[in-house]
Amino acid sequence: MSDFVILTDSSADLSAELAAQIGVQVLPLSFIMDDHTYYNYPDNREMDPHRFYERLRGGKLATTNAVNVAQYTEALEPLLQAGKDVLILAFSSGLSTTYNSSRLAVEELSTKYPDRKLYTVDTLCASLGQGLLVWYAARERDKGHSIAEVRDWIEERKLNLCHQFTVDDLHFLKRGGRISAATAVVGSMLQIKPVLHVDNEGHLINIGKVRGRHASLKALVDRMEETAIDSGSLTVFISHGDCLEDAETVAGMVKKRFGVQDIYINYVGPVIGAHSGPGTVALFYMGTER
């Protein structure tokens, strides 16, 4: 096994169990609710995700913070001092300044530790799309590939990591400036549900709309049918905004339609969930294009 550390941030929405299983380290992003700052650790030690979404449903608002340069430096320096090389897989630059903070930290520490290999990748991914890319990086590392080889593998394939989202409450997209207030009101009255994806620049983009919740879940799987590579042998990740039953419905559709067996489900964490809201469901897989 290649001896280097894979470091990501908590917007990857990996559980503590999966992060430990695949051997990656996770930096927590933070969010503010009721003037209190919480850190989004993978083990949810500061706030359970169900409680977070219940508070959103109750009308509370949350704002989010990126990982800053100092946090990256604090996490990276002990690893470099211990003689470890580090590959960072960071939250999309189209949605956060987290990647830029990692880049600045890498520039500074590479000069201070010239004998160490230290790389950062802008994944252009979000939620378990980022998590799935981290999973692939760990798999390639465990095959014995070098840190540079794994970095290059990720760079070459990150735009094949497909993200399909739908949300249940349009008002959260309105707060984030994704849709207008009028669209949110009319769409909610007519049960219009958007279908979104993360594009090649790492931005969350609306690509369609359907009427009704079940239709929006089916639309995620329909899009997968158009773009998935070797769908029967794929590993699929699904994240949800405190709506596990809907995530399991999508998982069942994927299994029935494609024969996929390797499916991992976890929460959409607070960093994405603050903007997408309760009822978000997202489907991630490798495809021909985003």
Order of alpha helices (4+ residues) and beta strands (2+ residues): beta-alpha-beta-beta-beta-alpha-beta-alpha-beta-alpha-beta-alpha-alpha-beta-alpha-alpha-beta-beta-alpha-beta-alpha-beta-alpha-beta
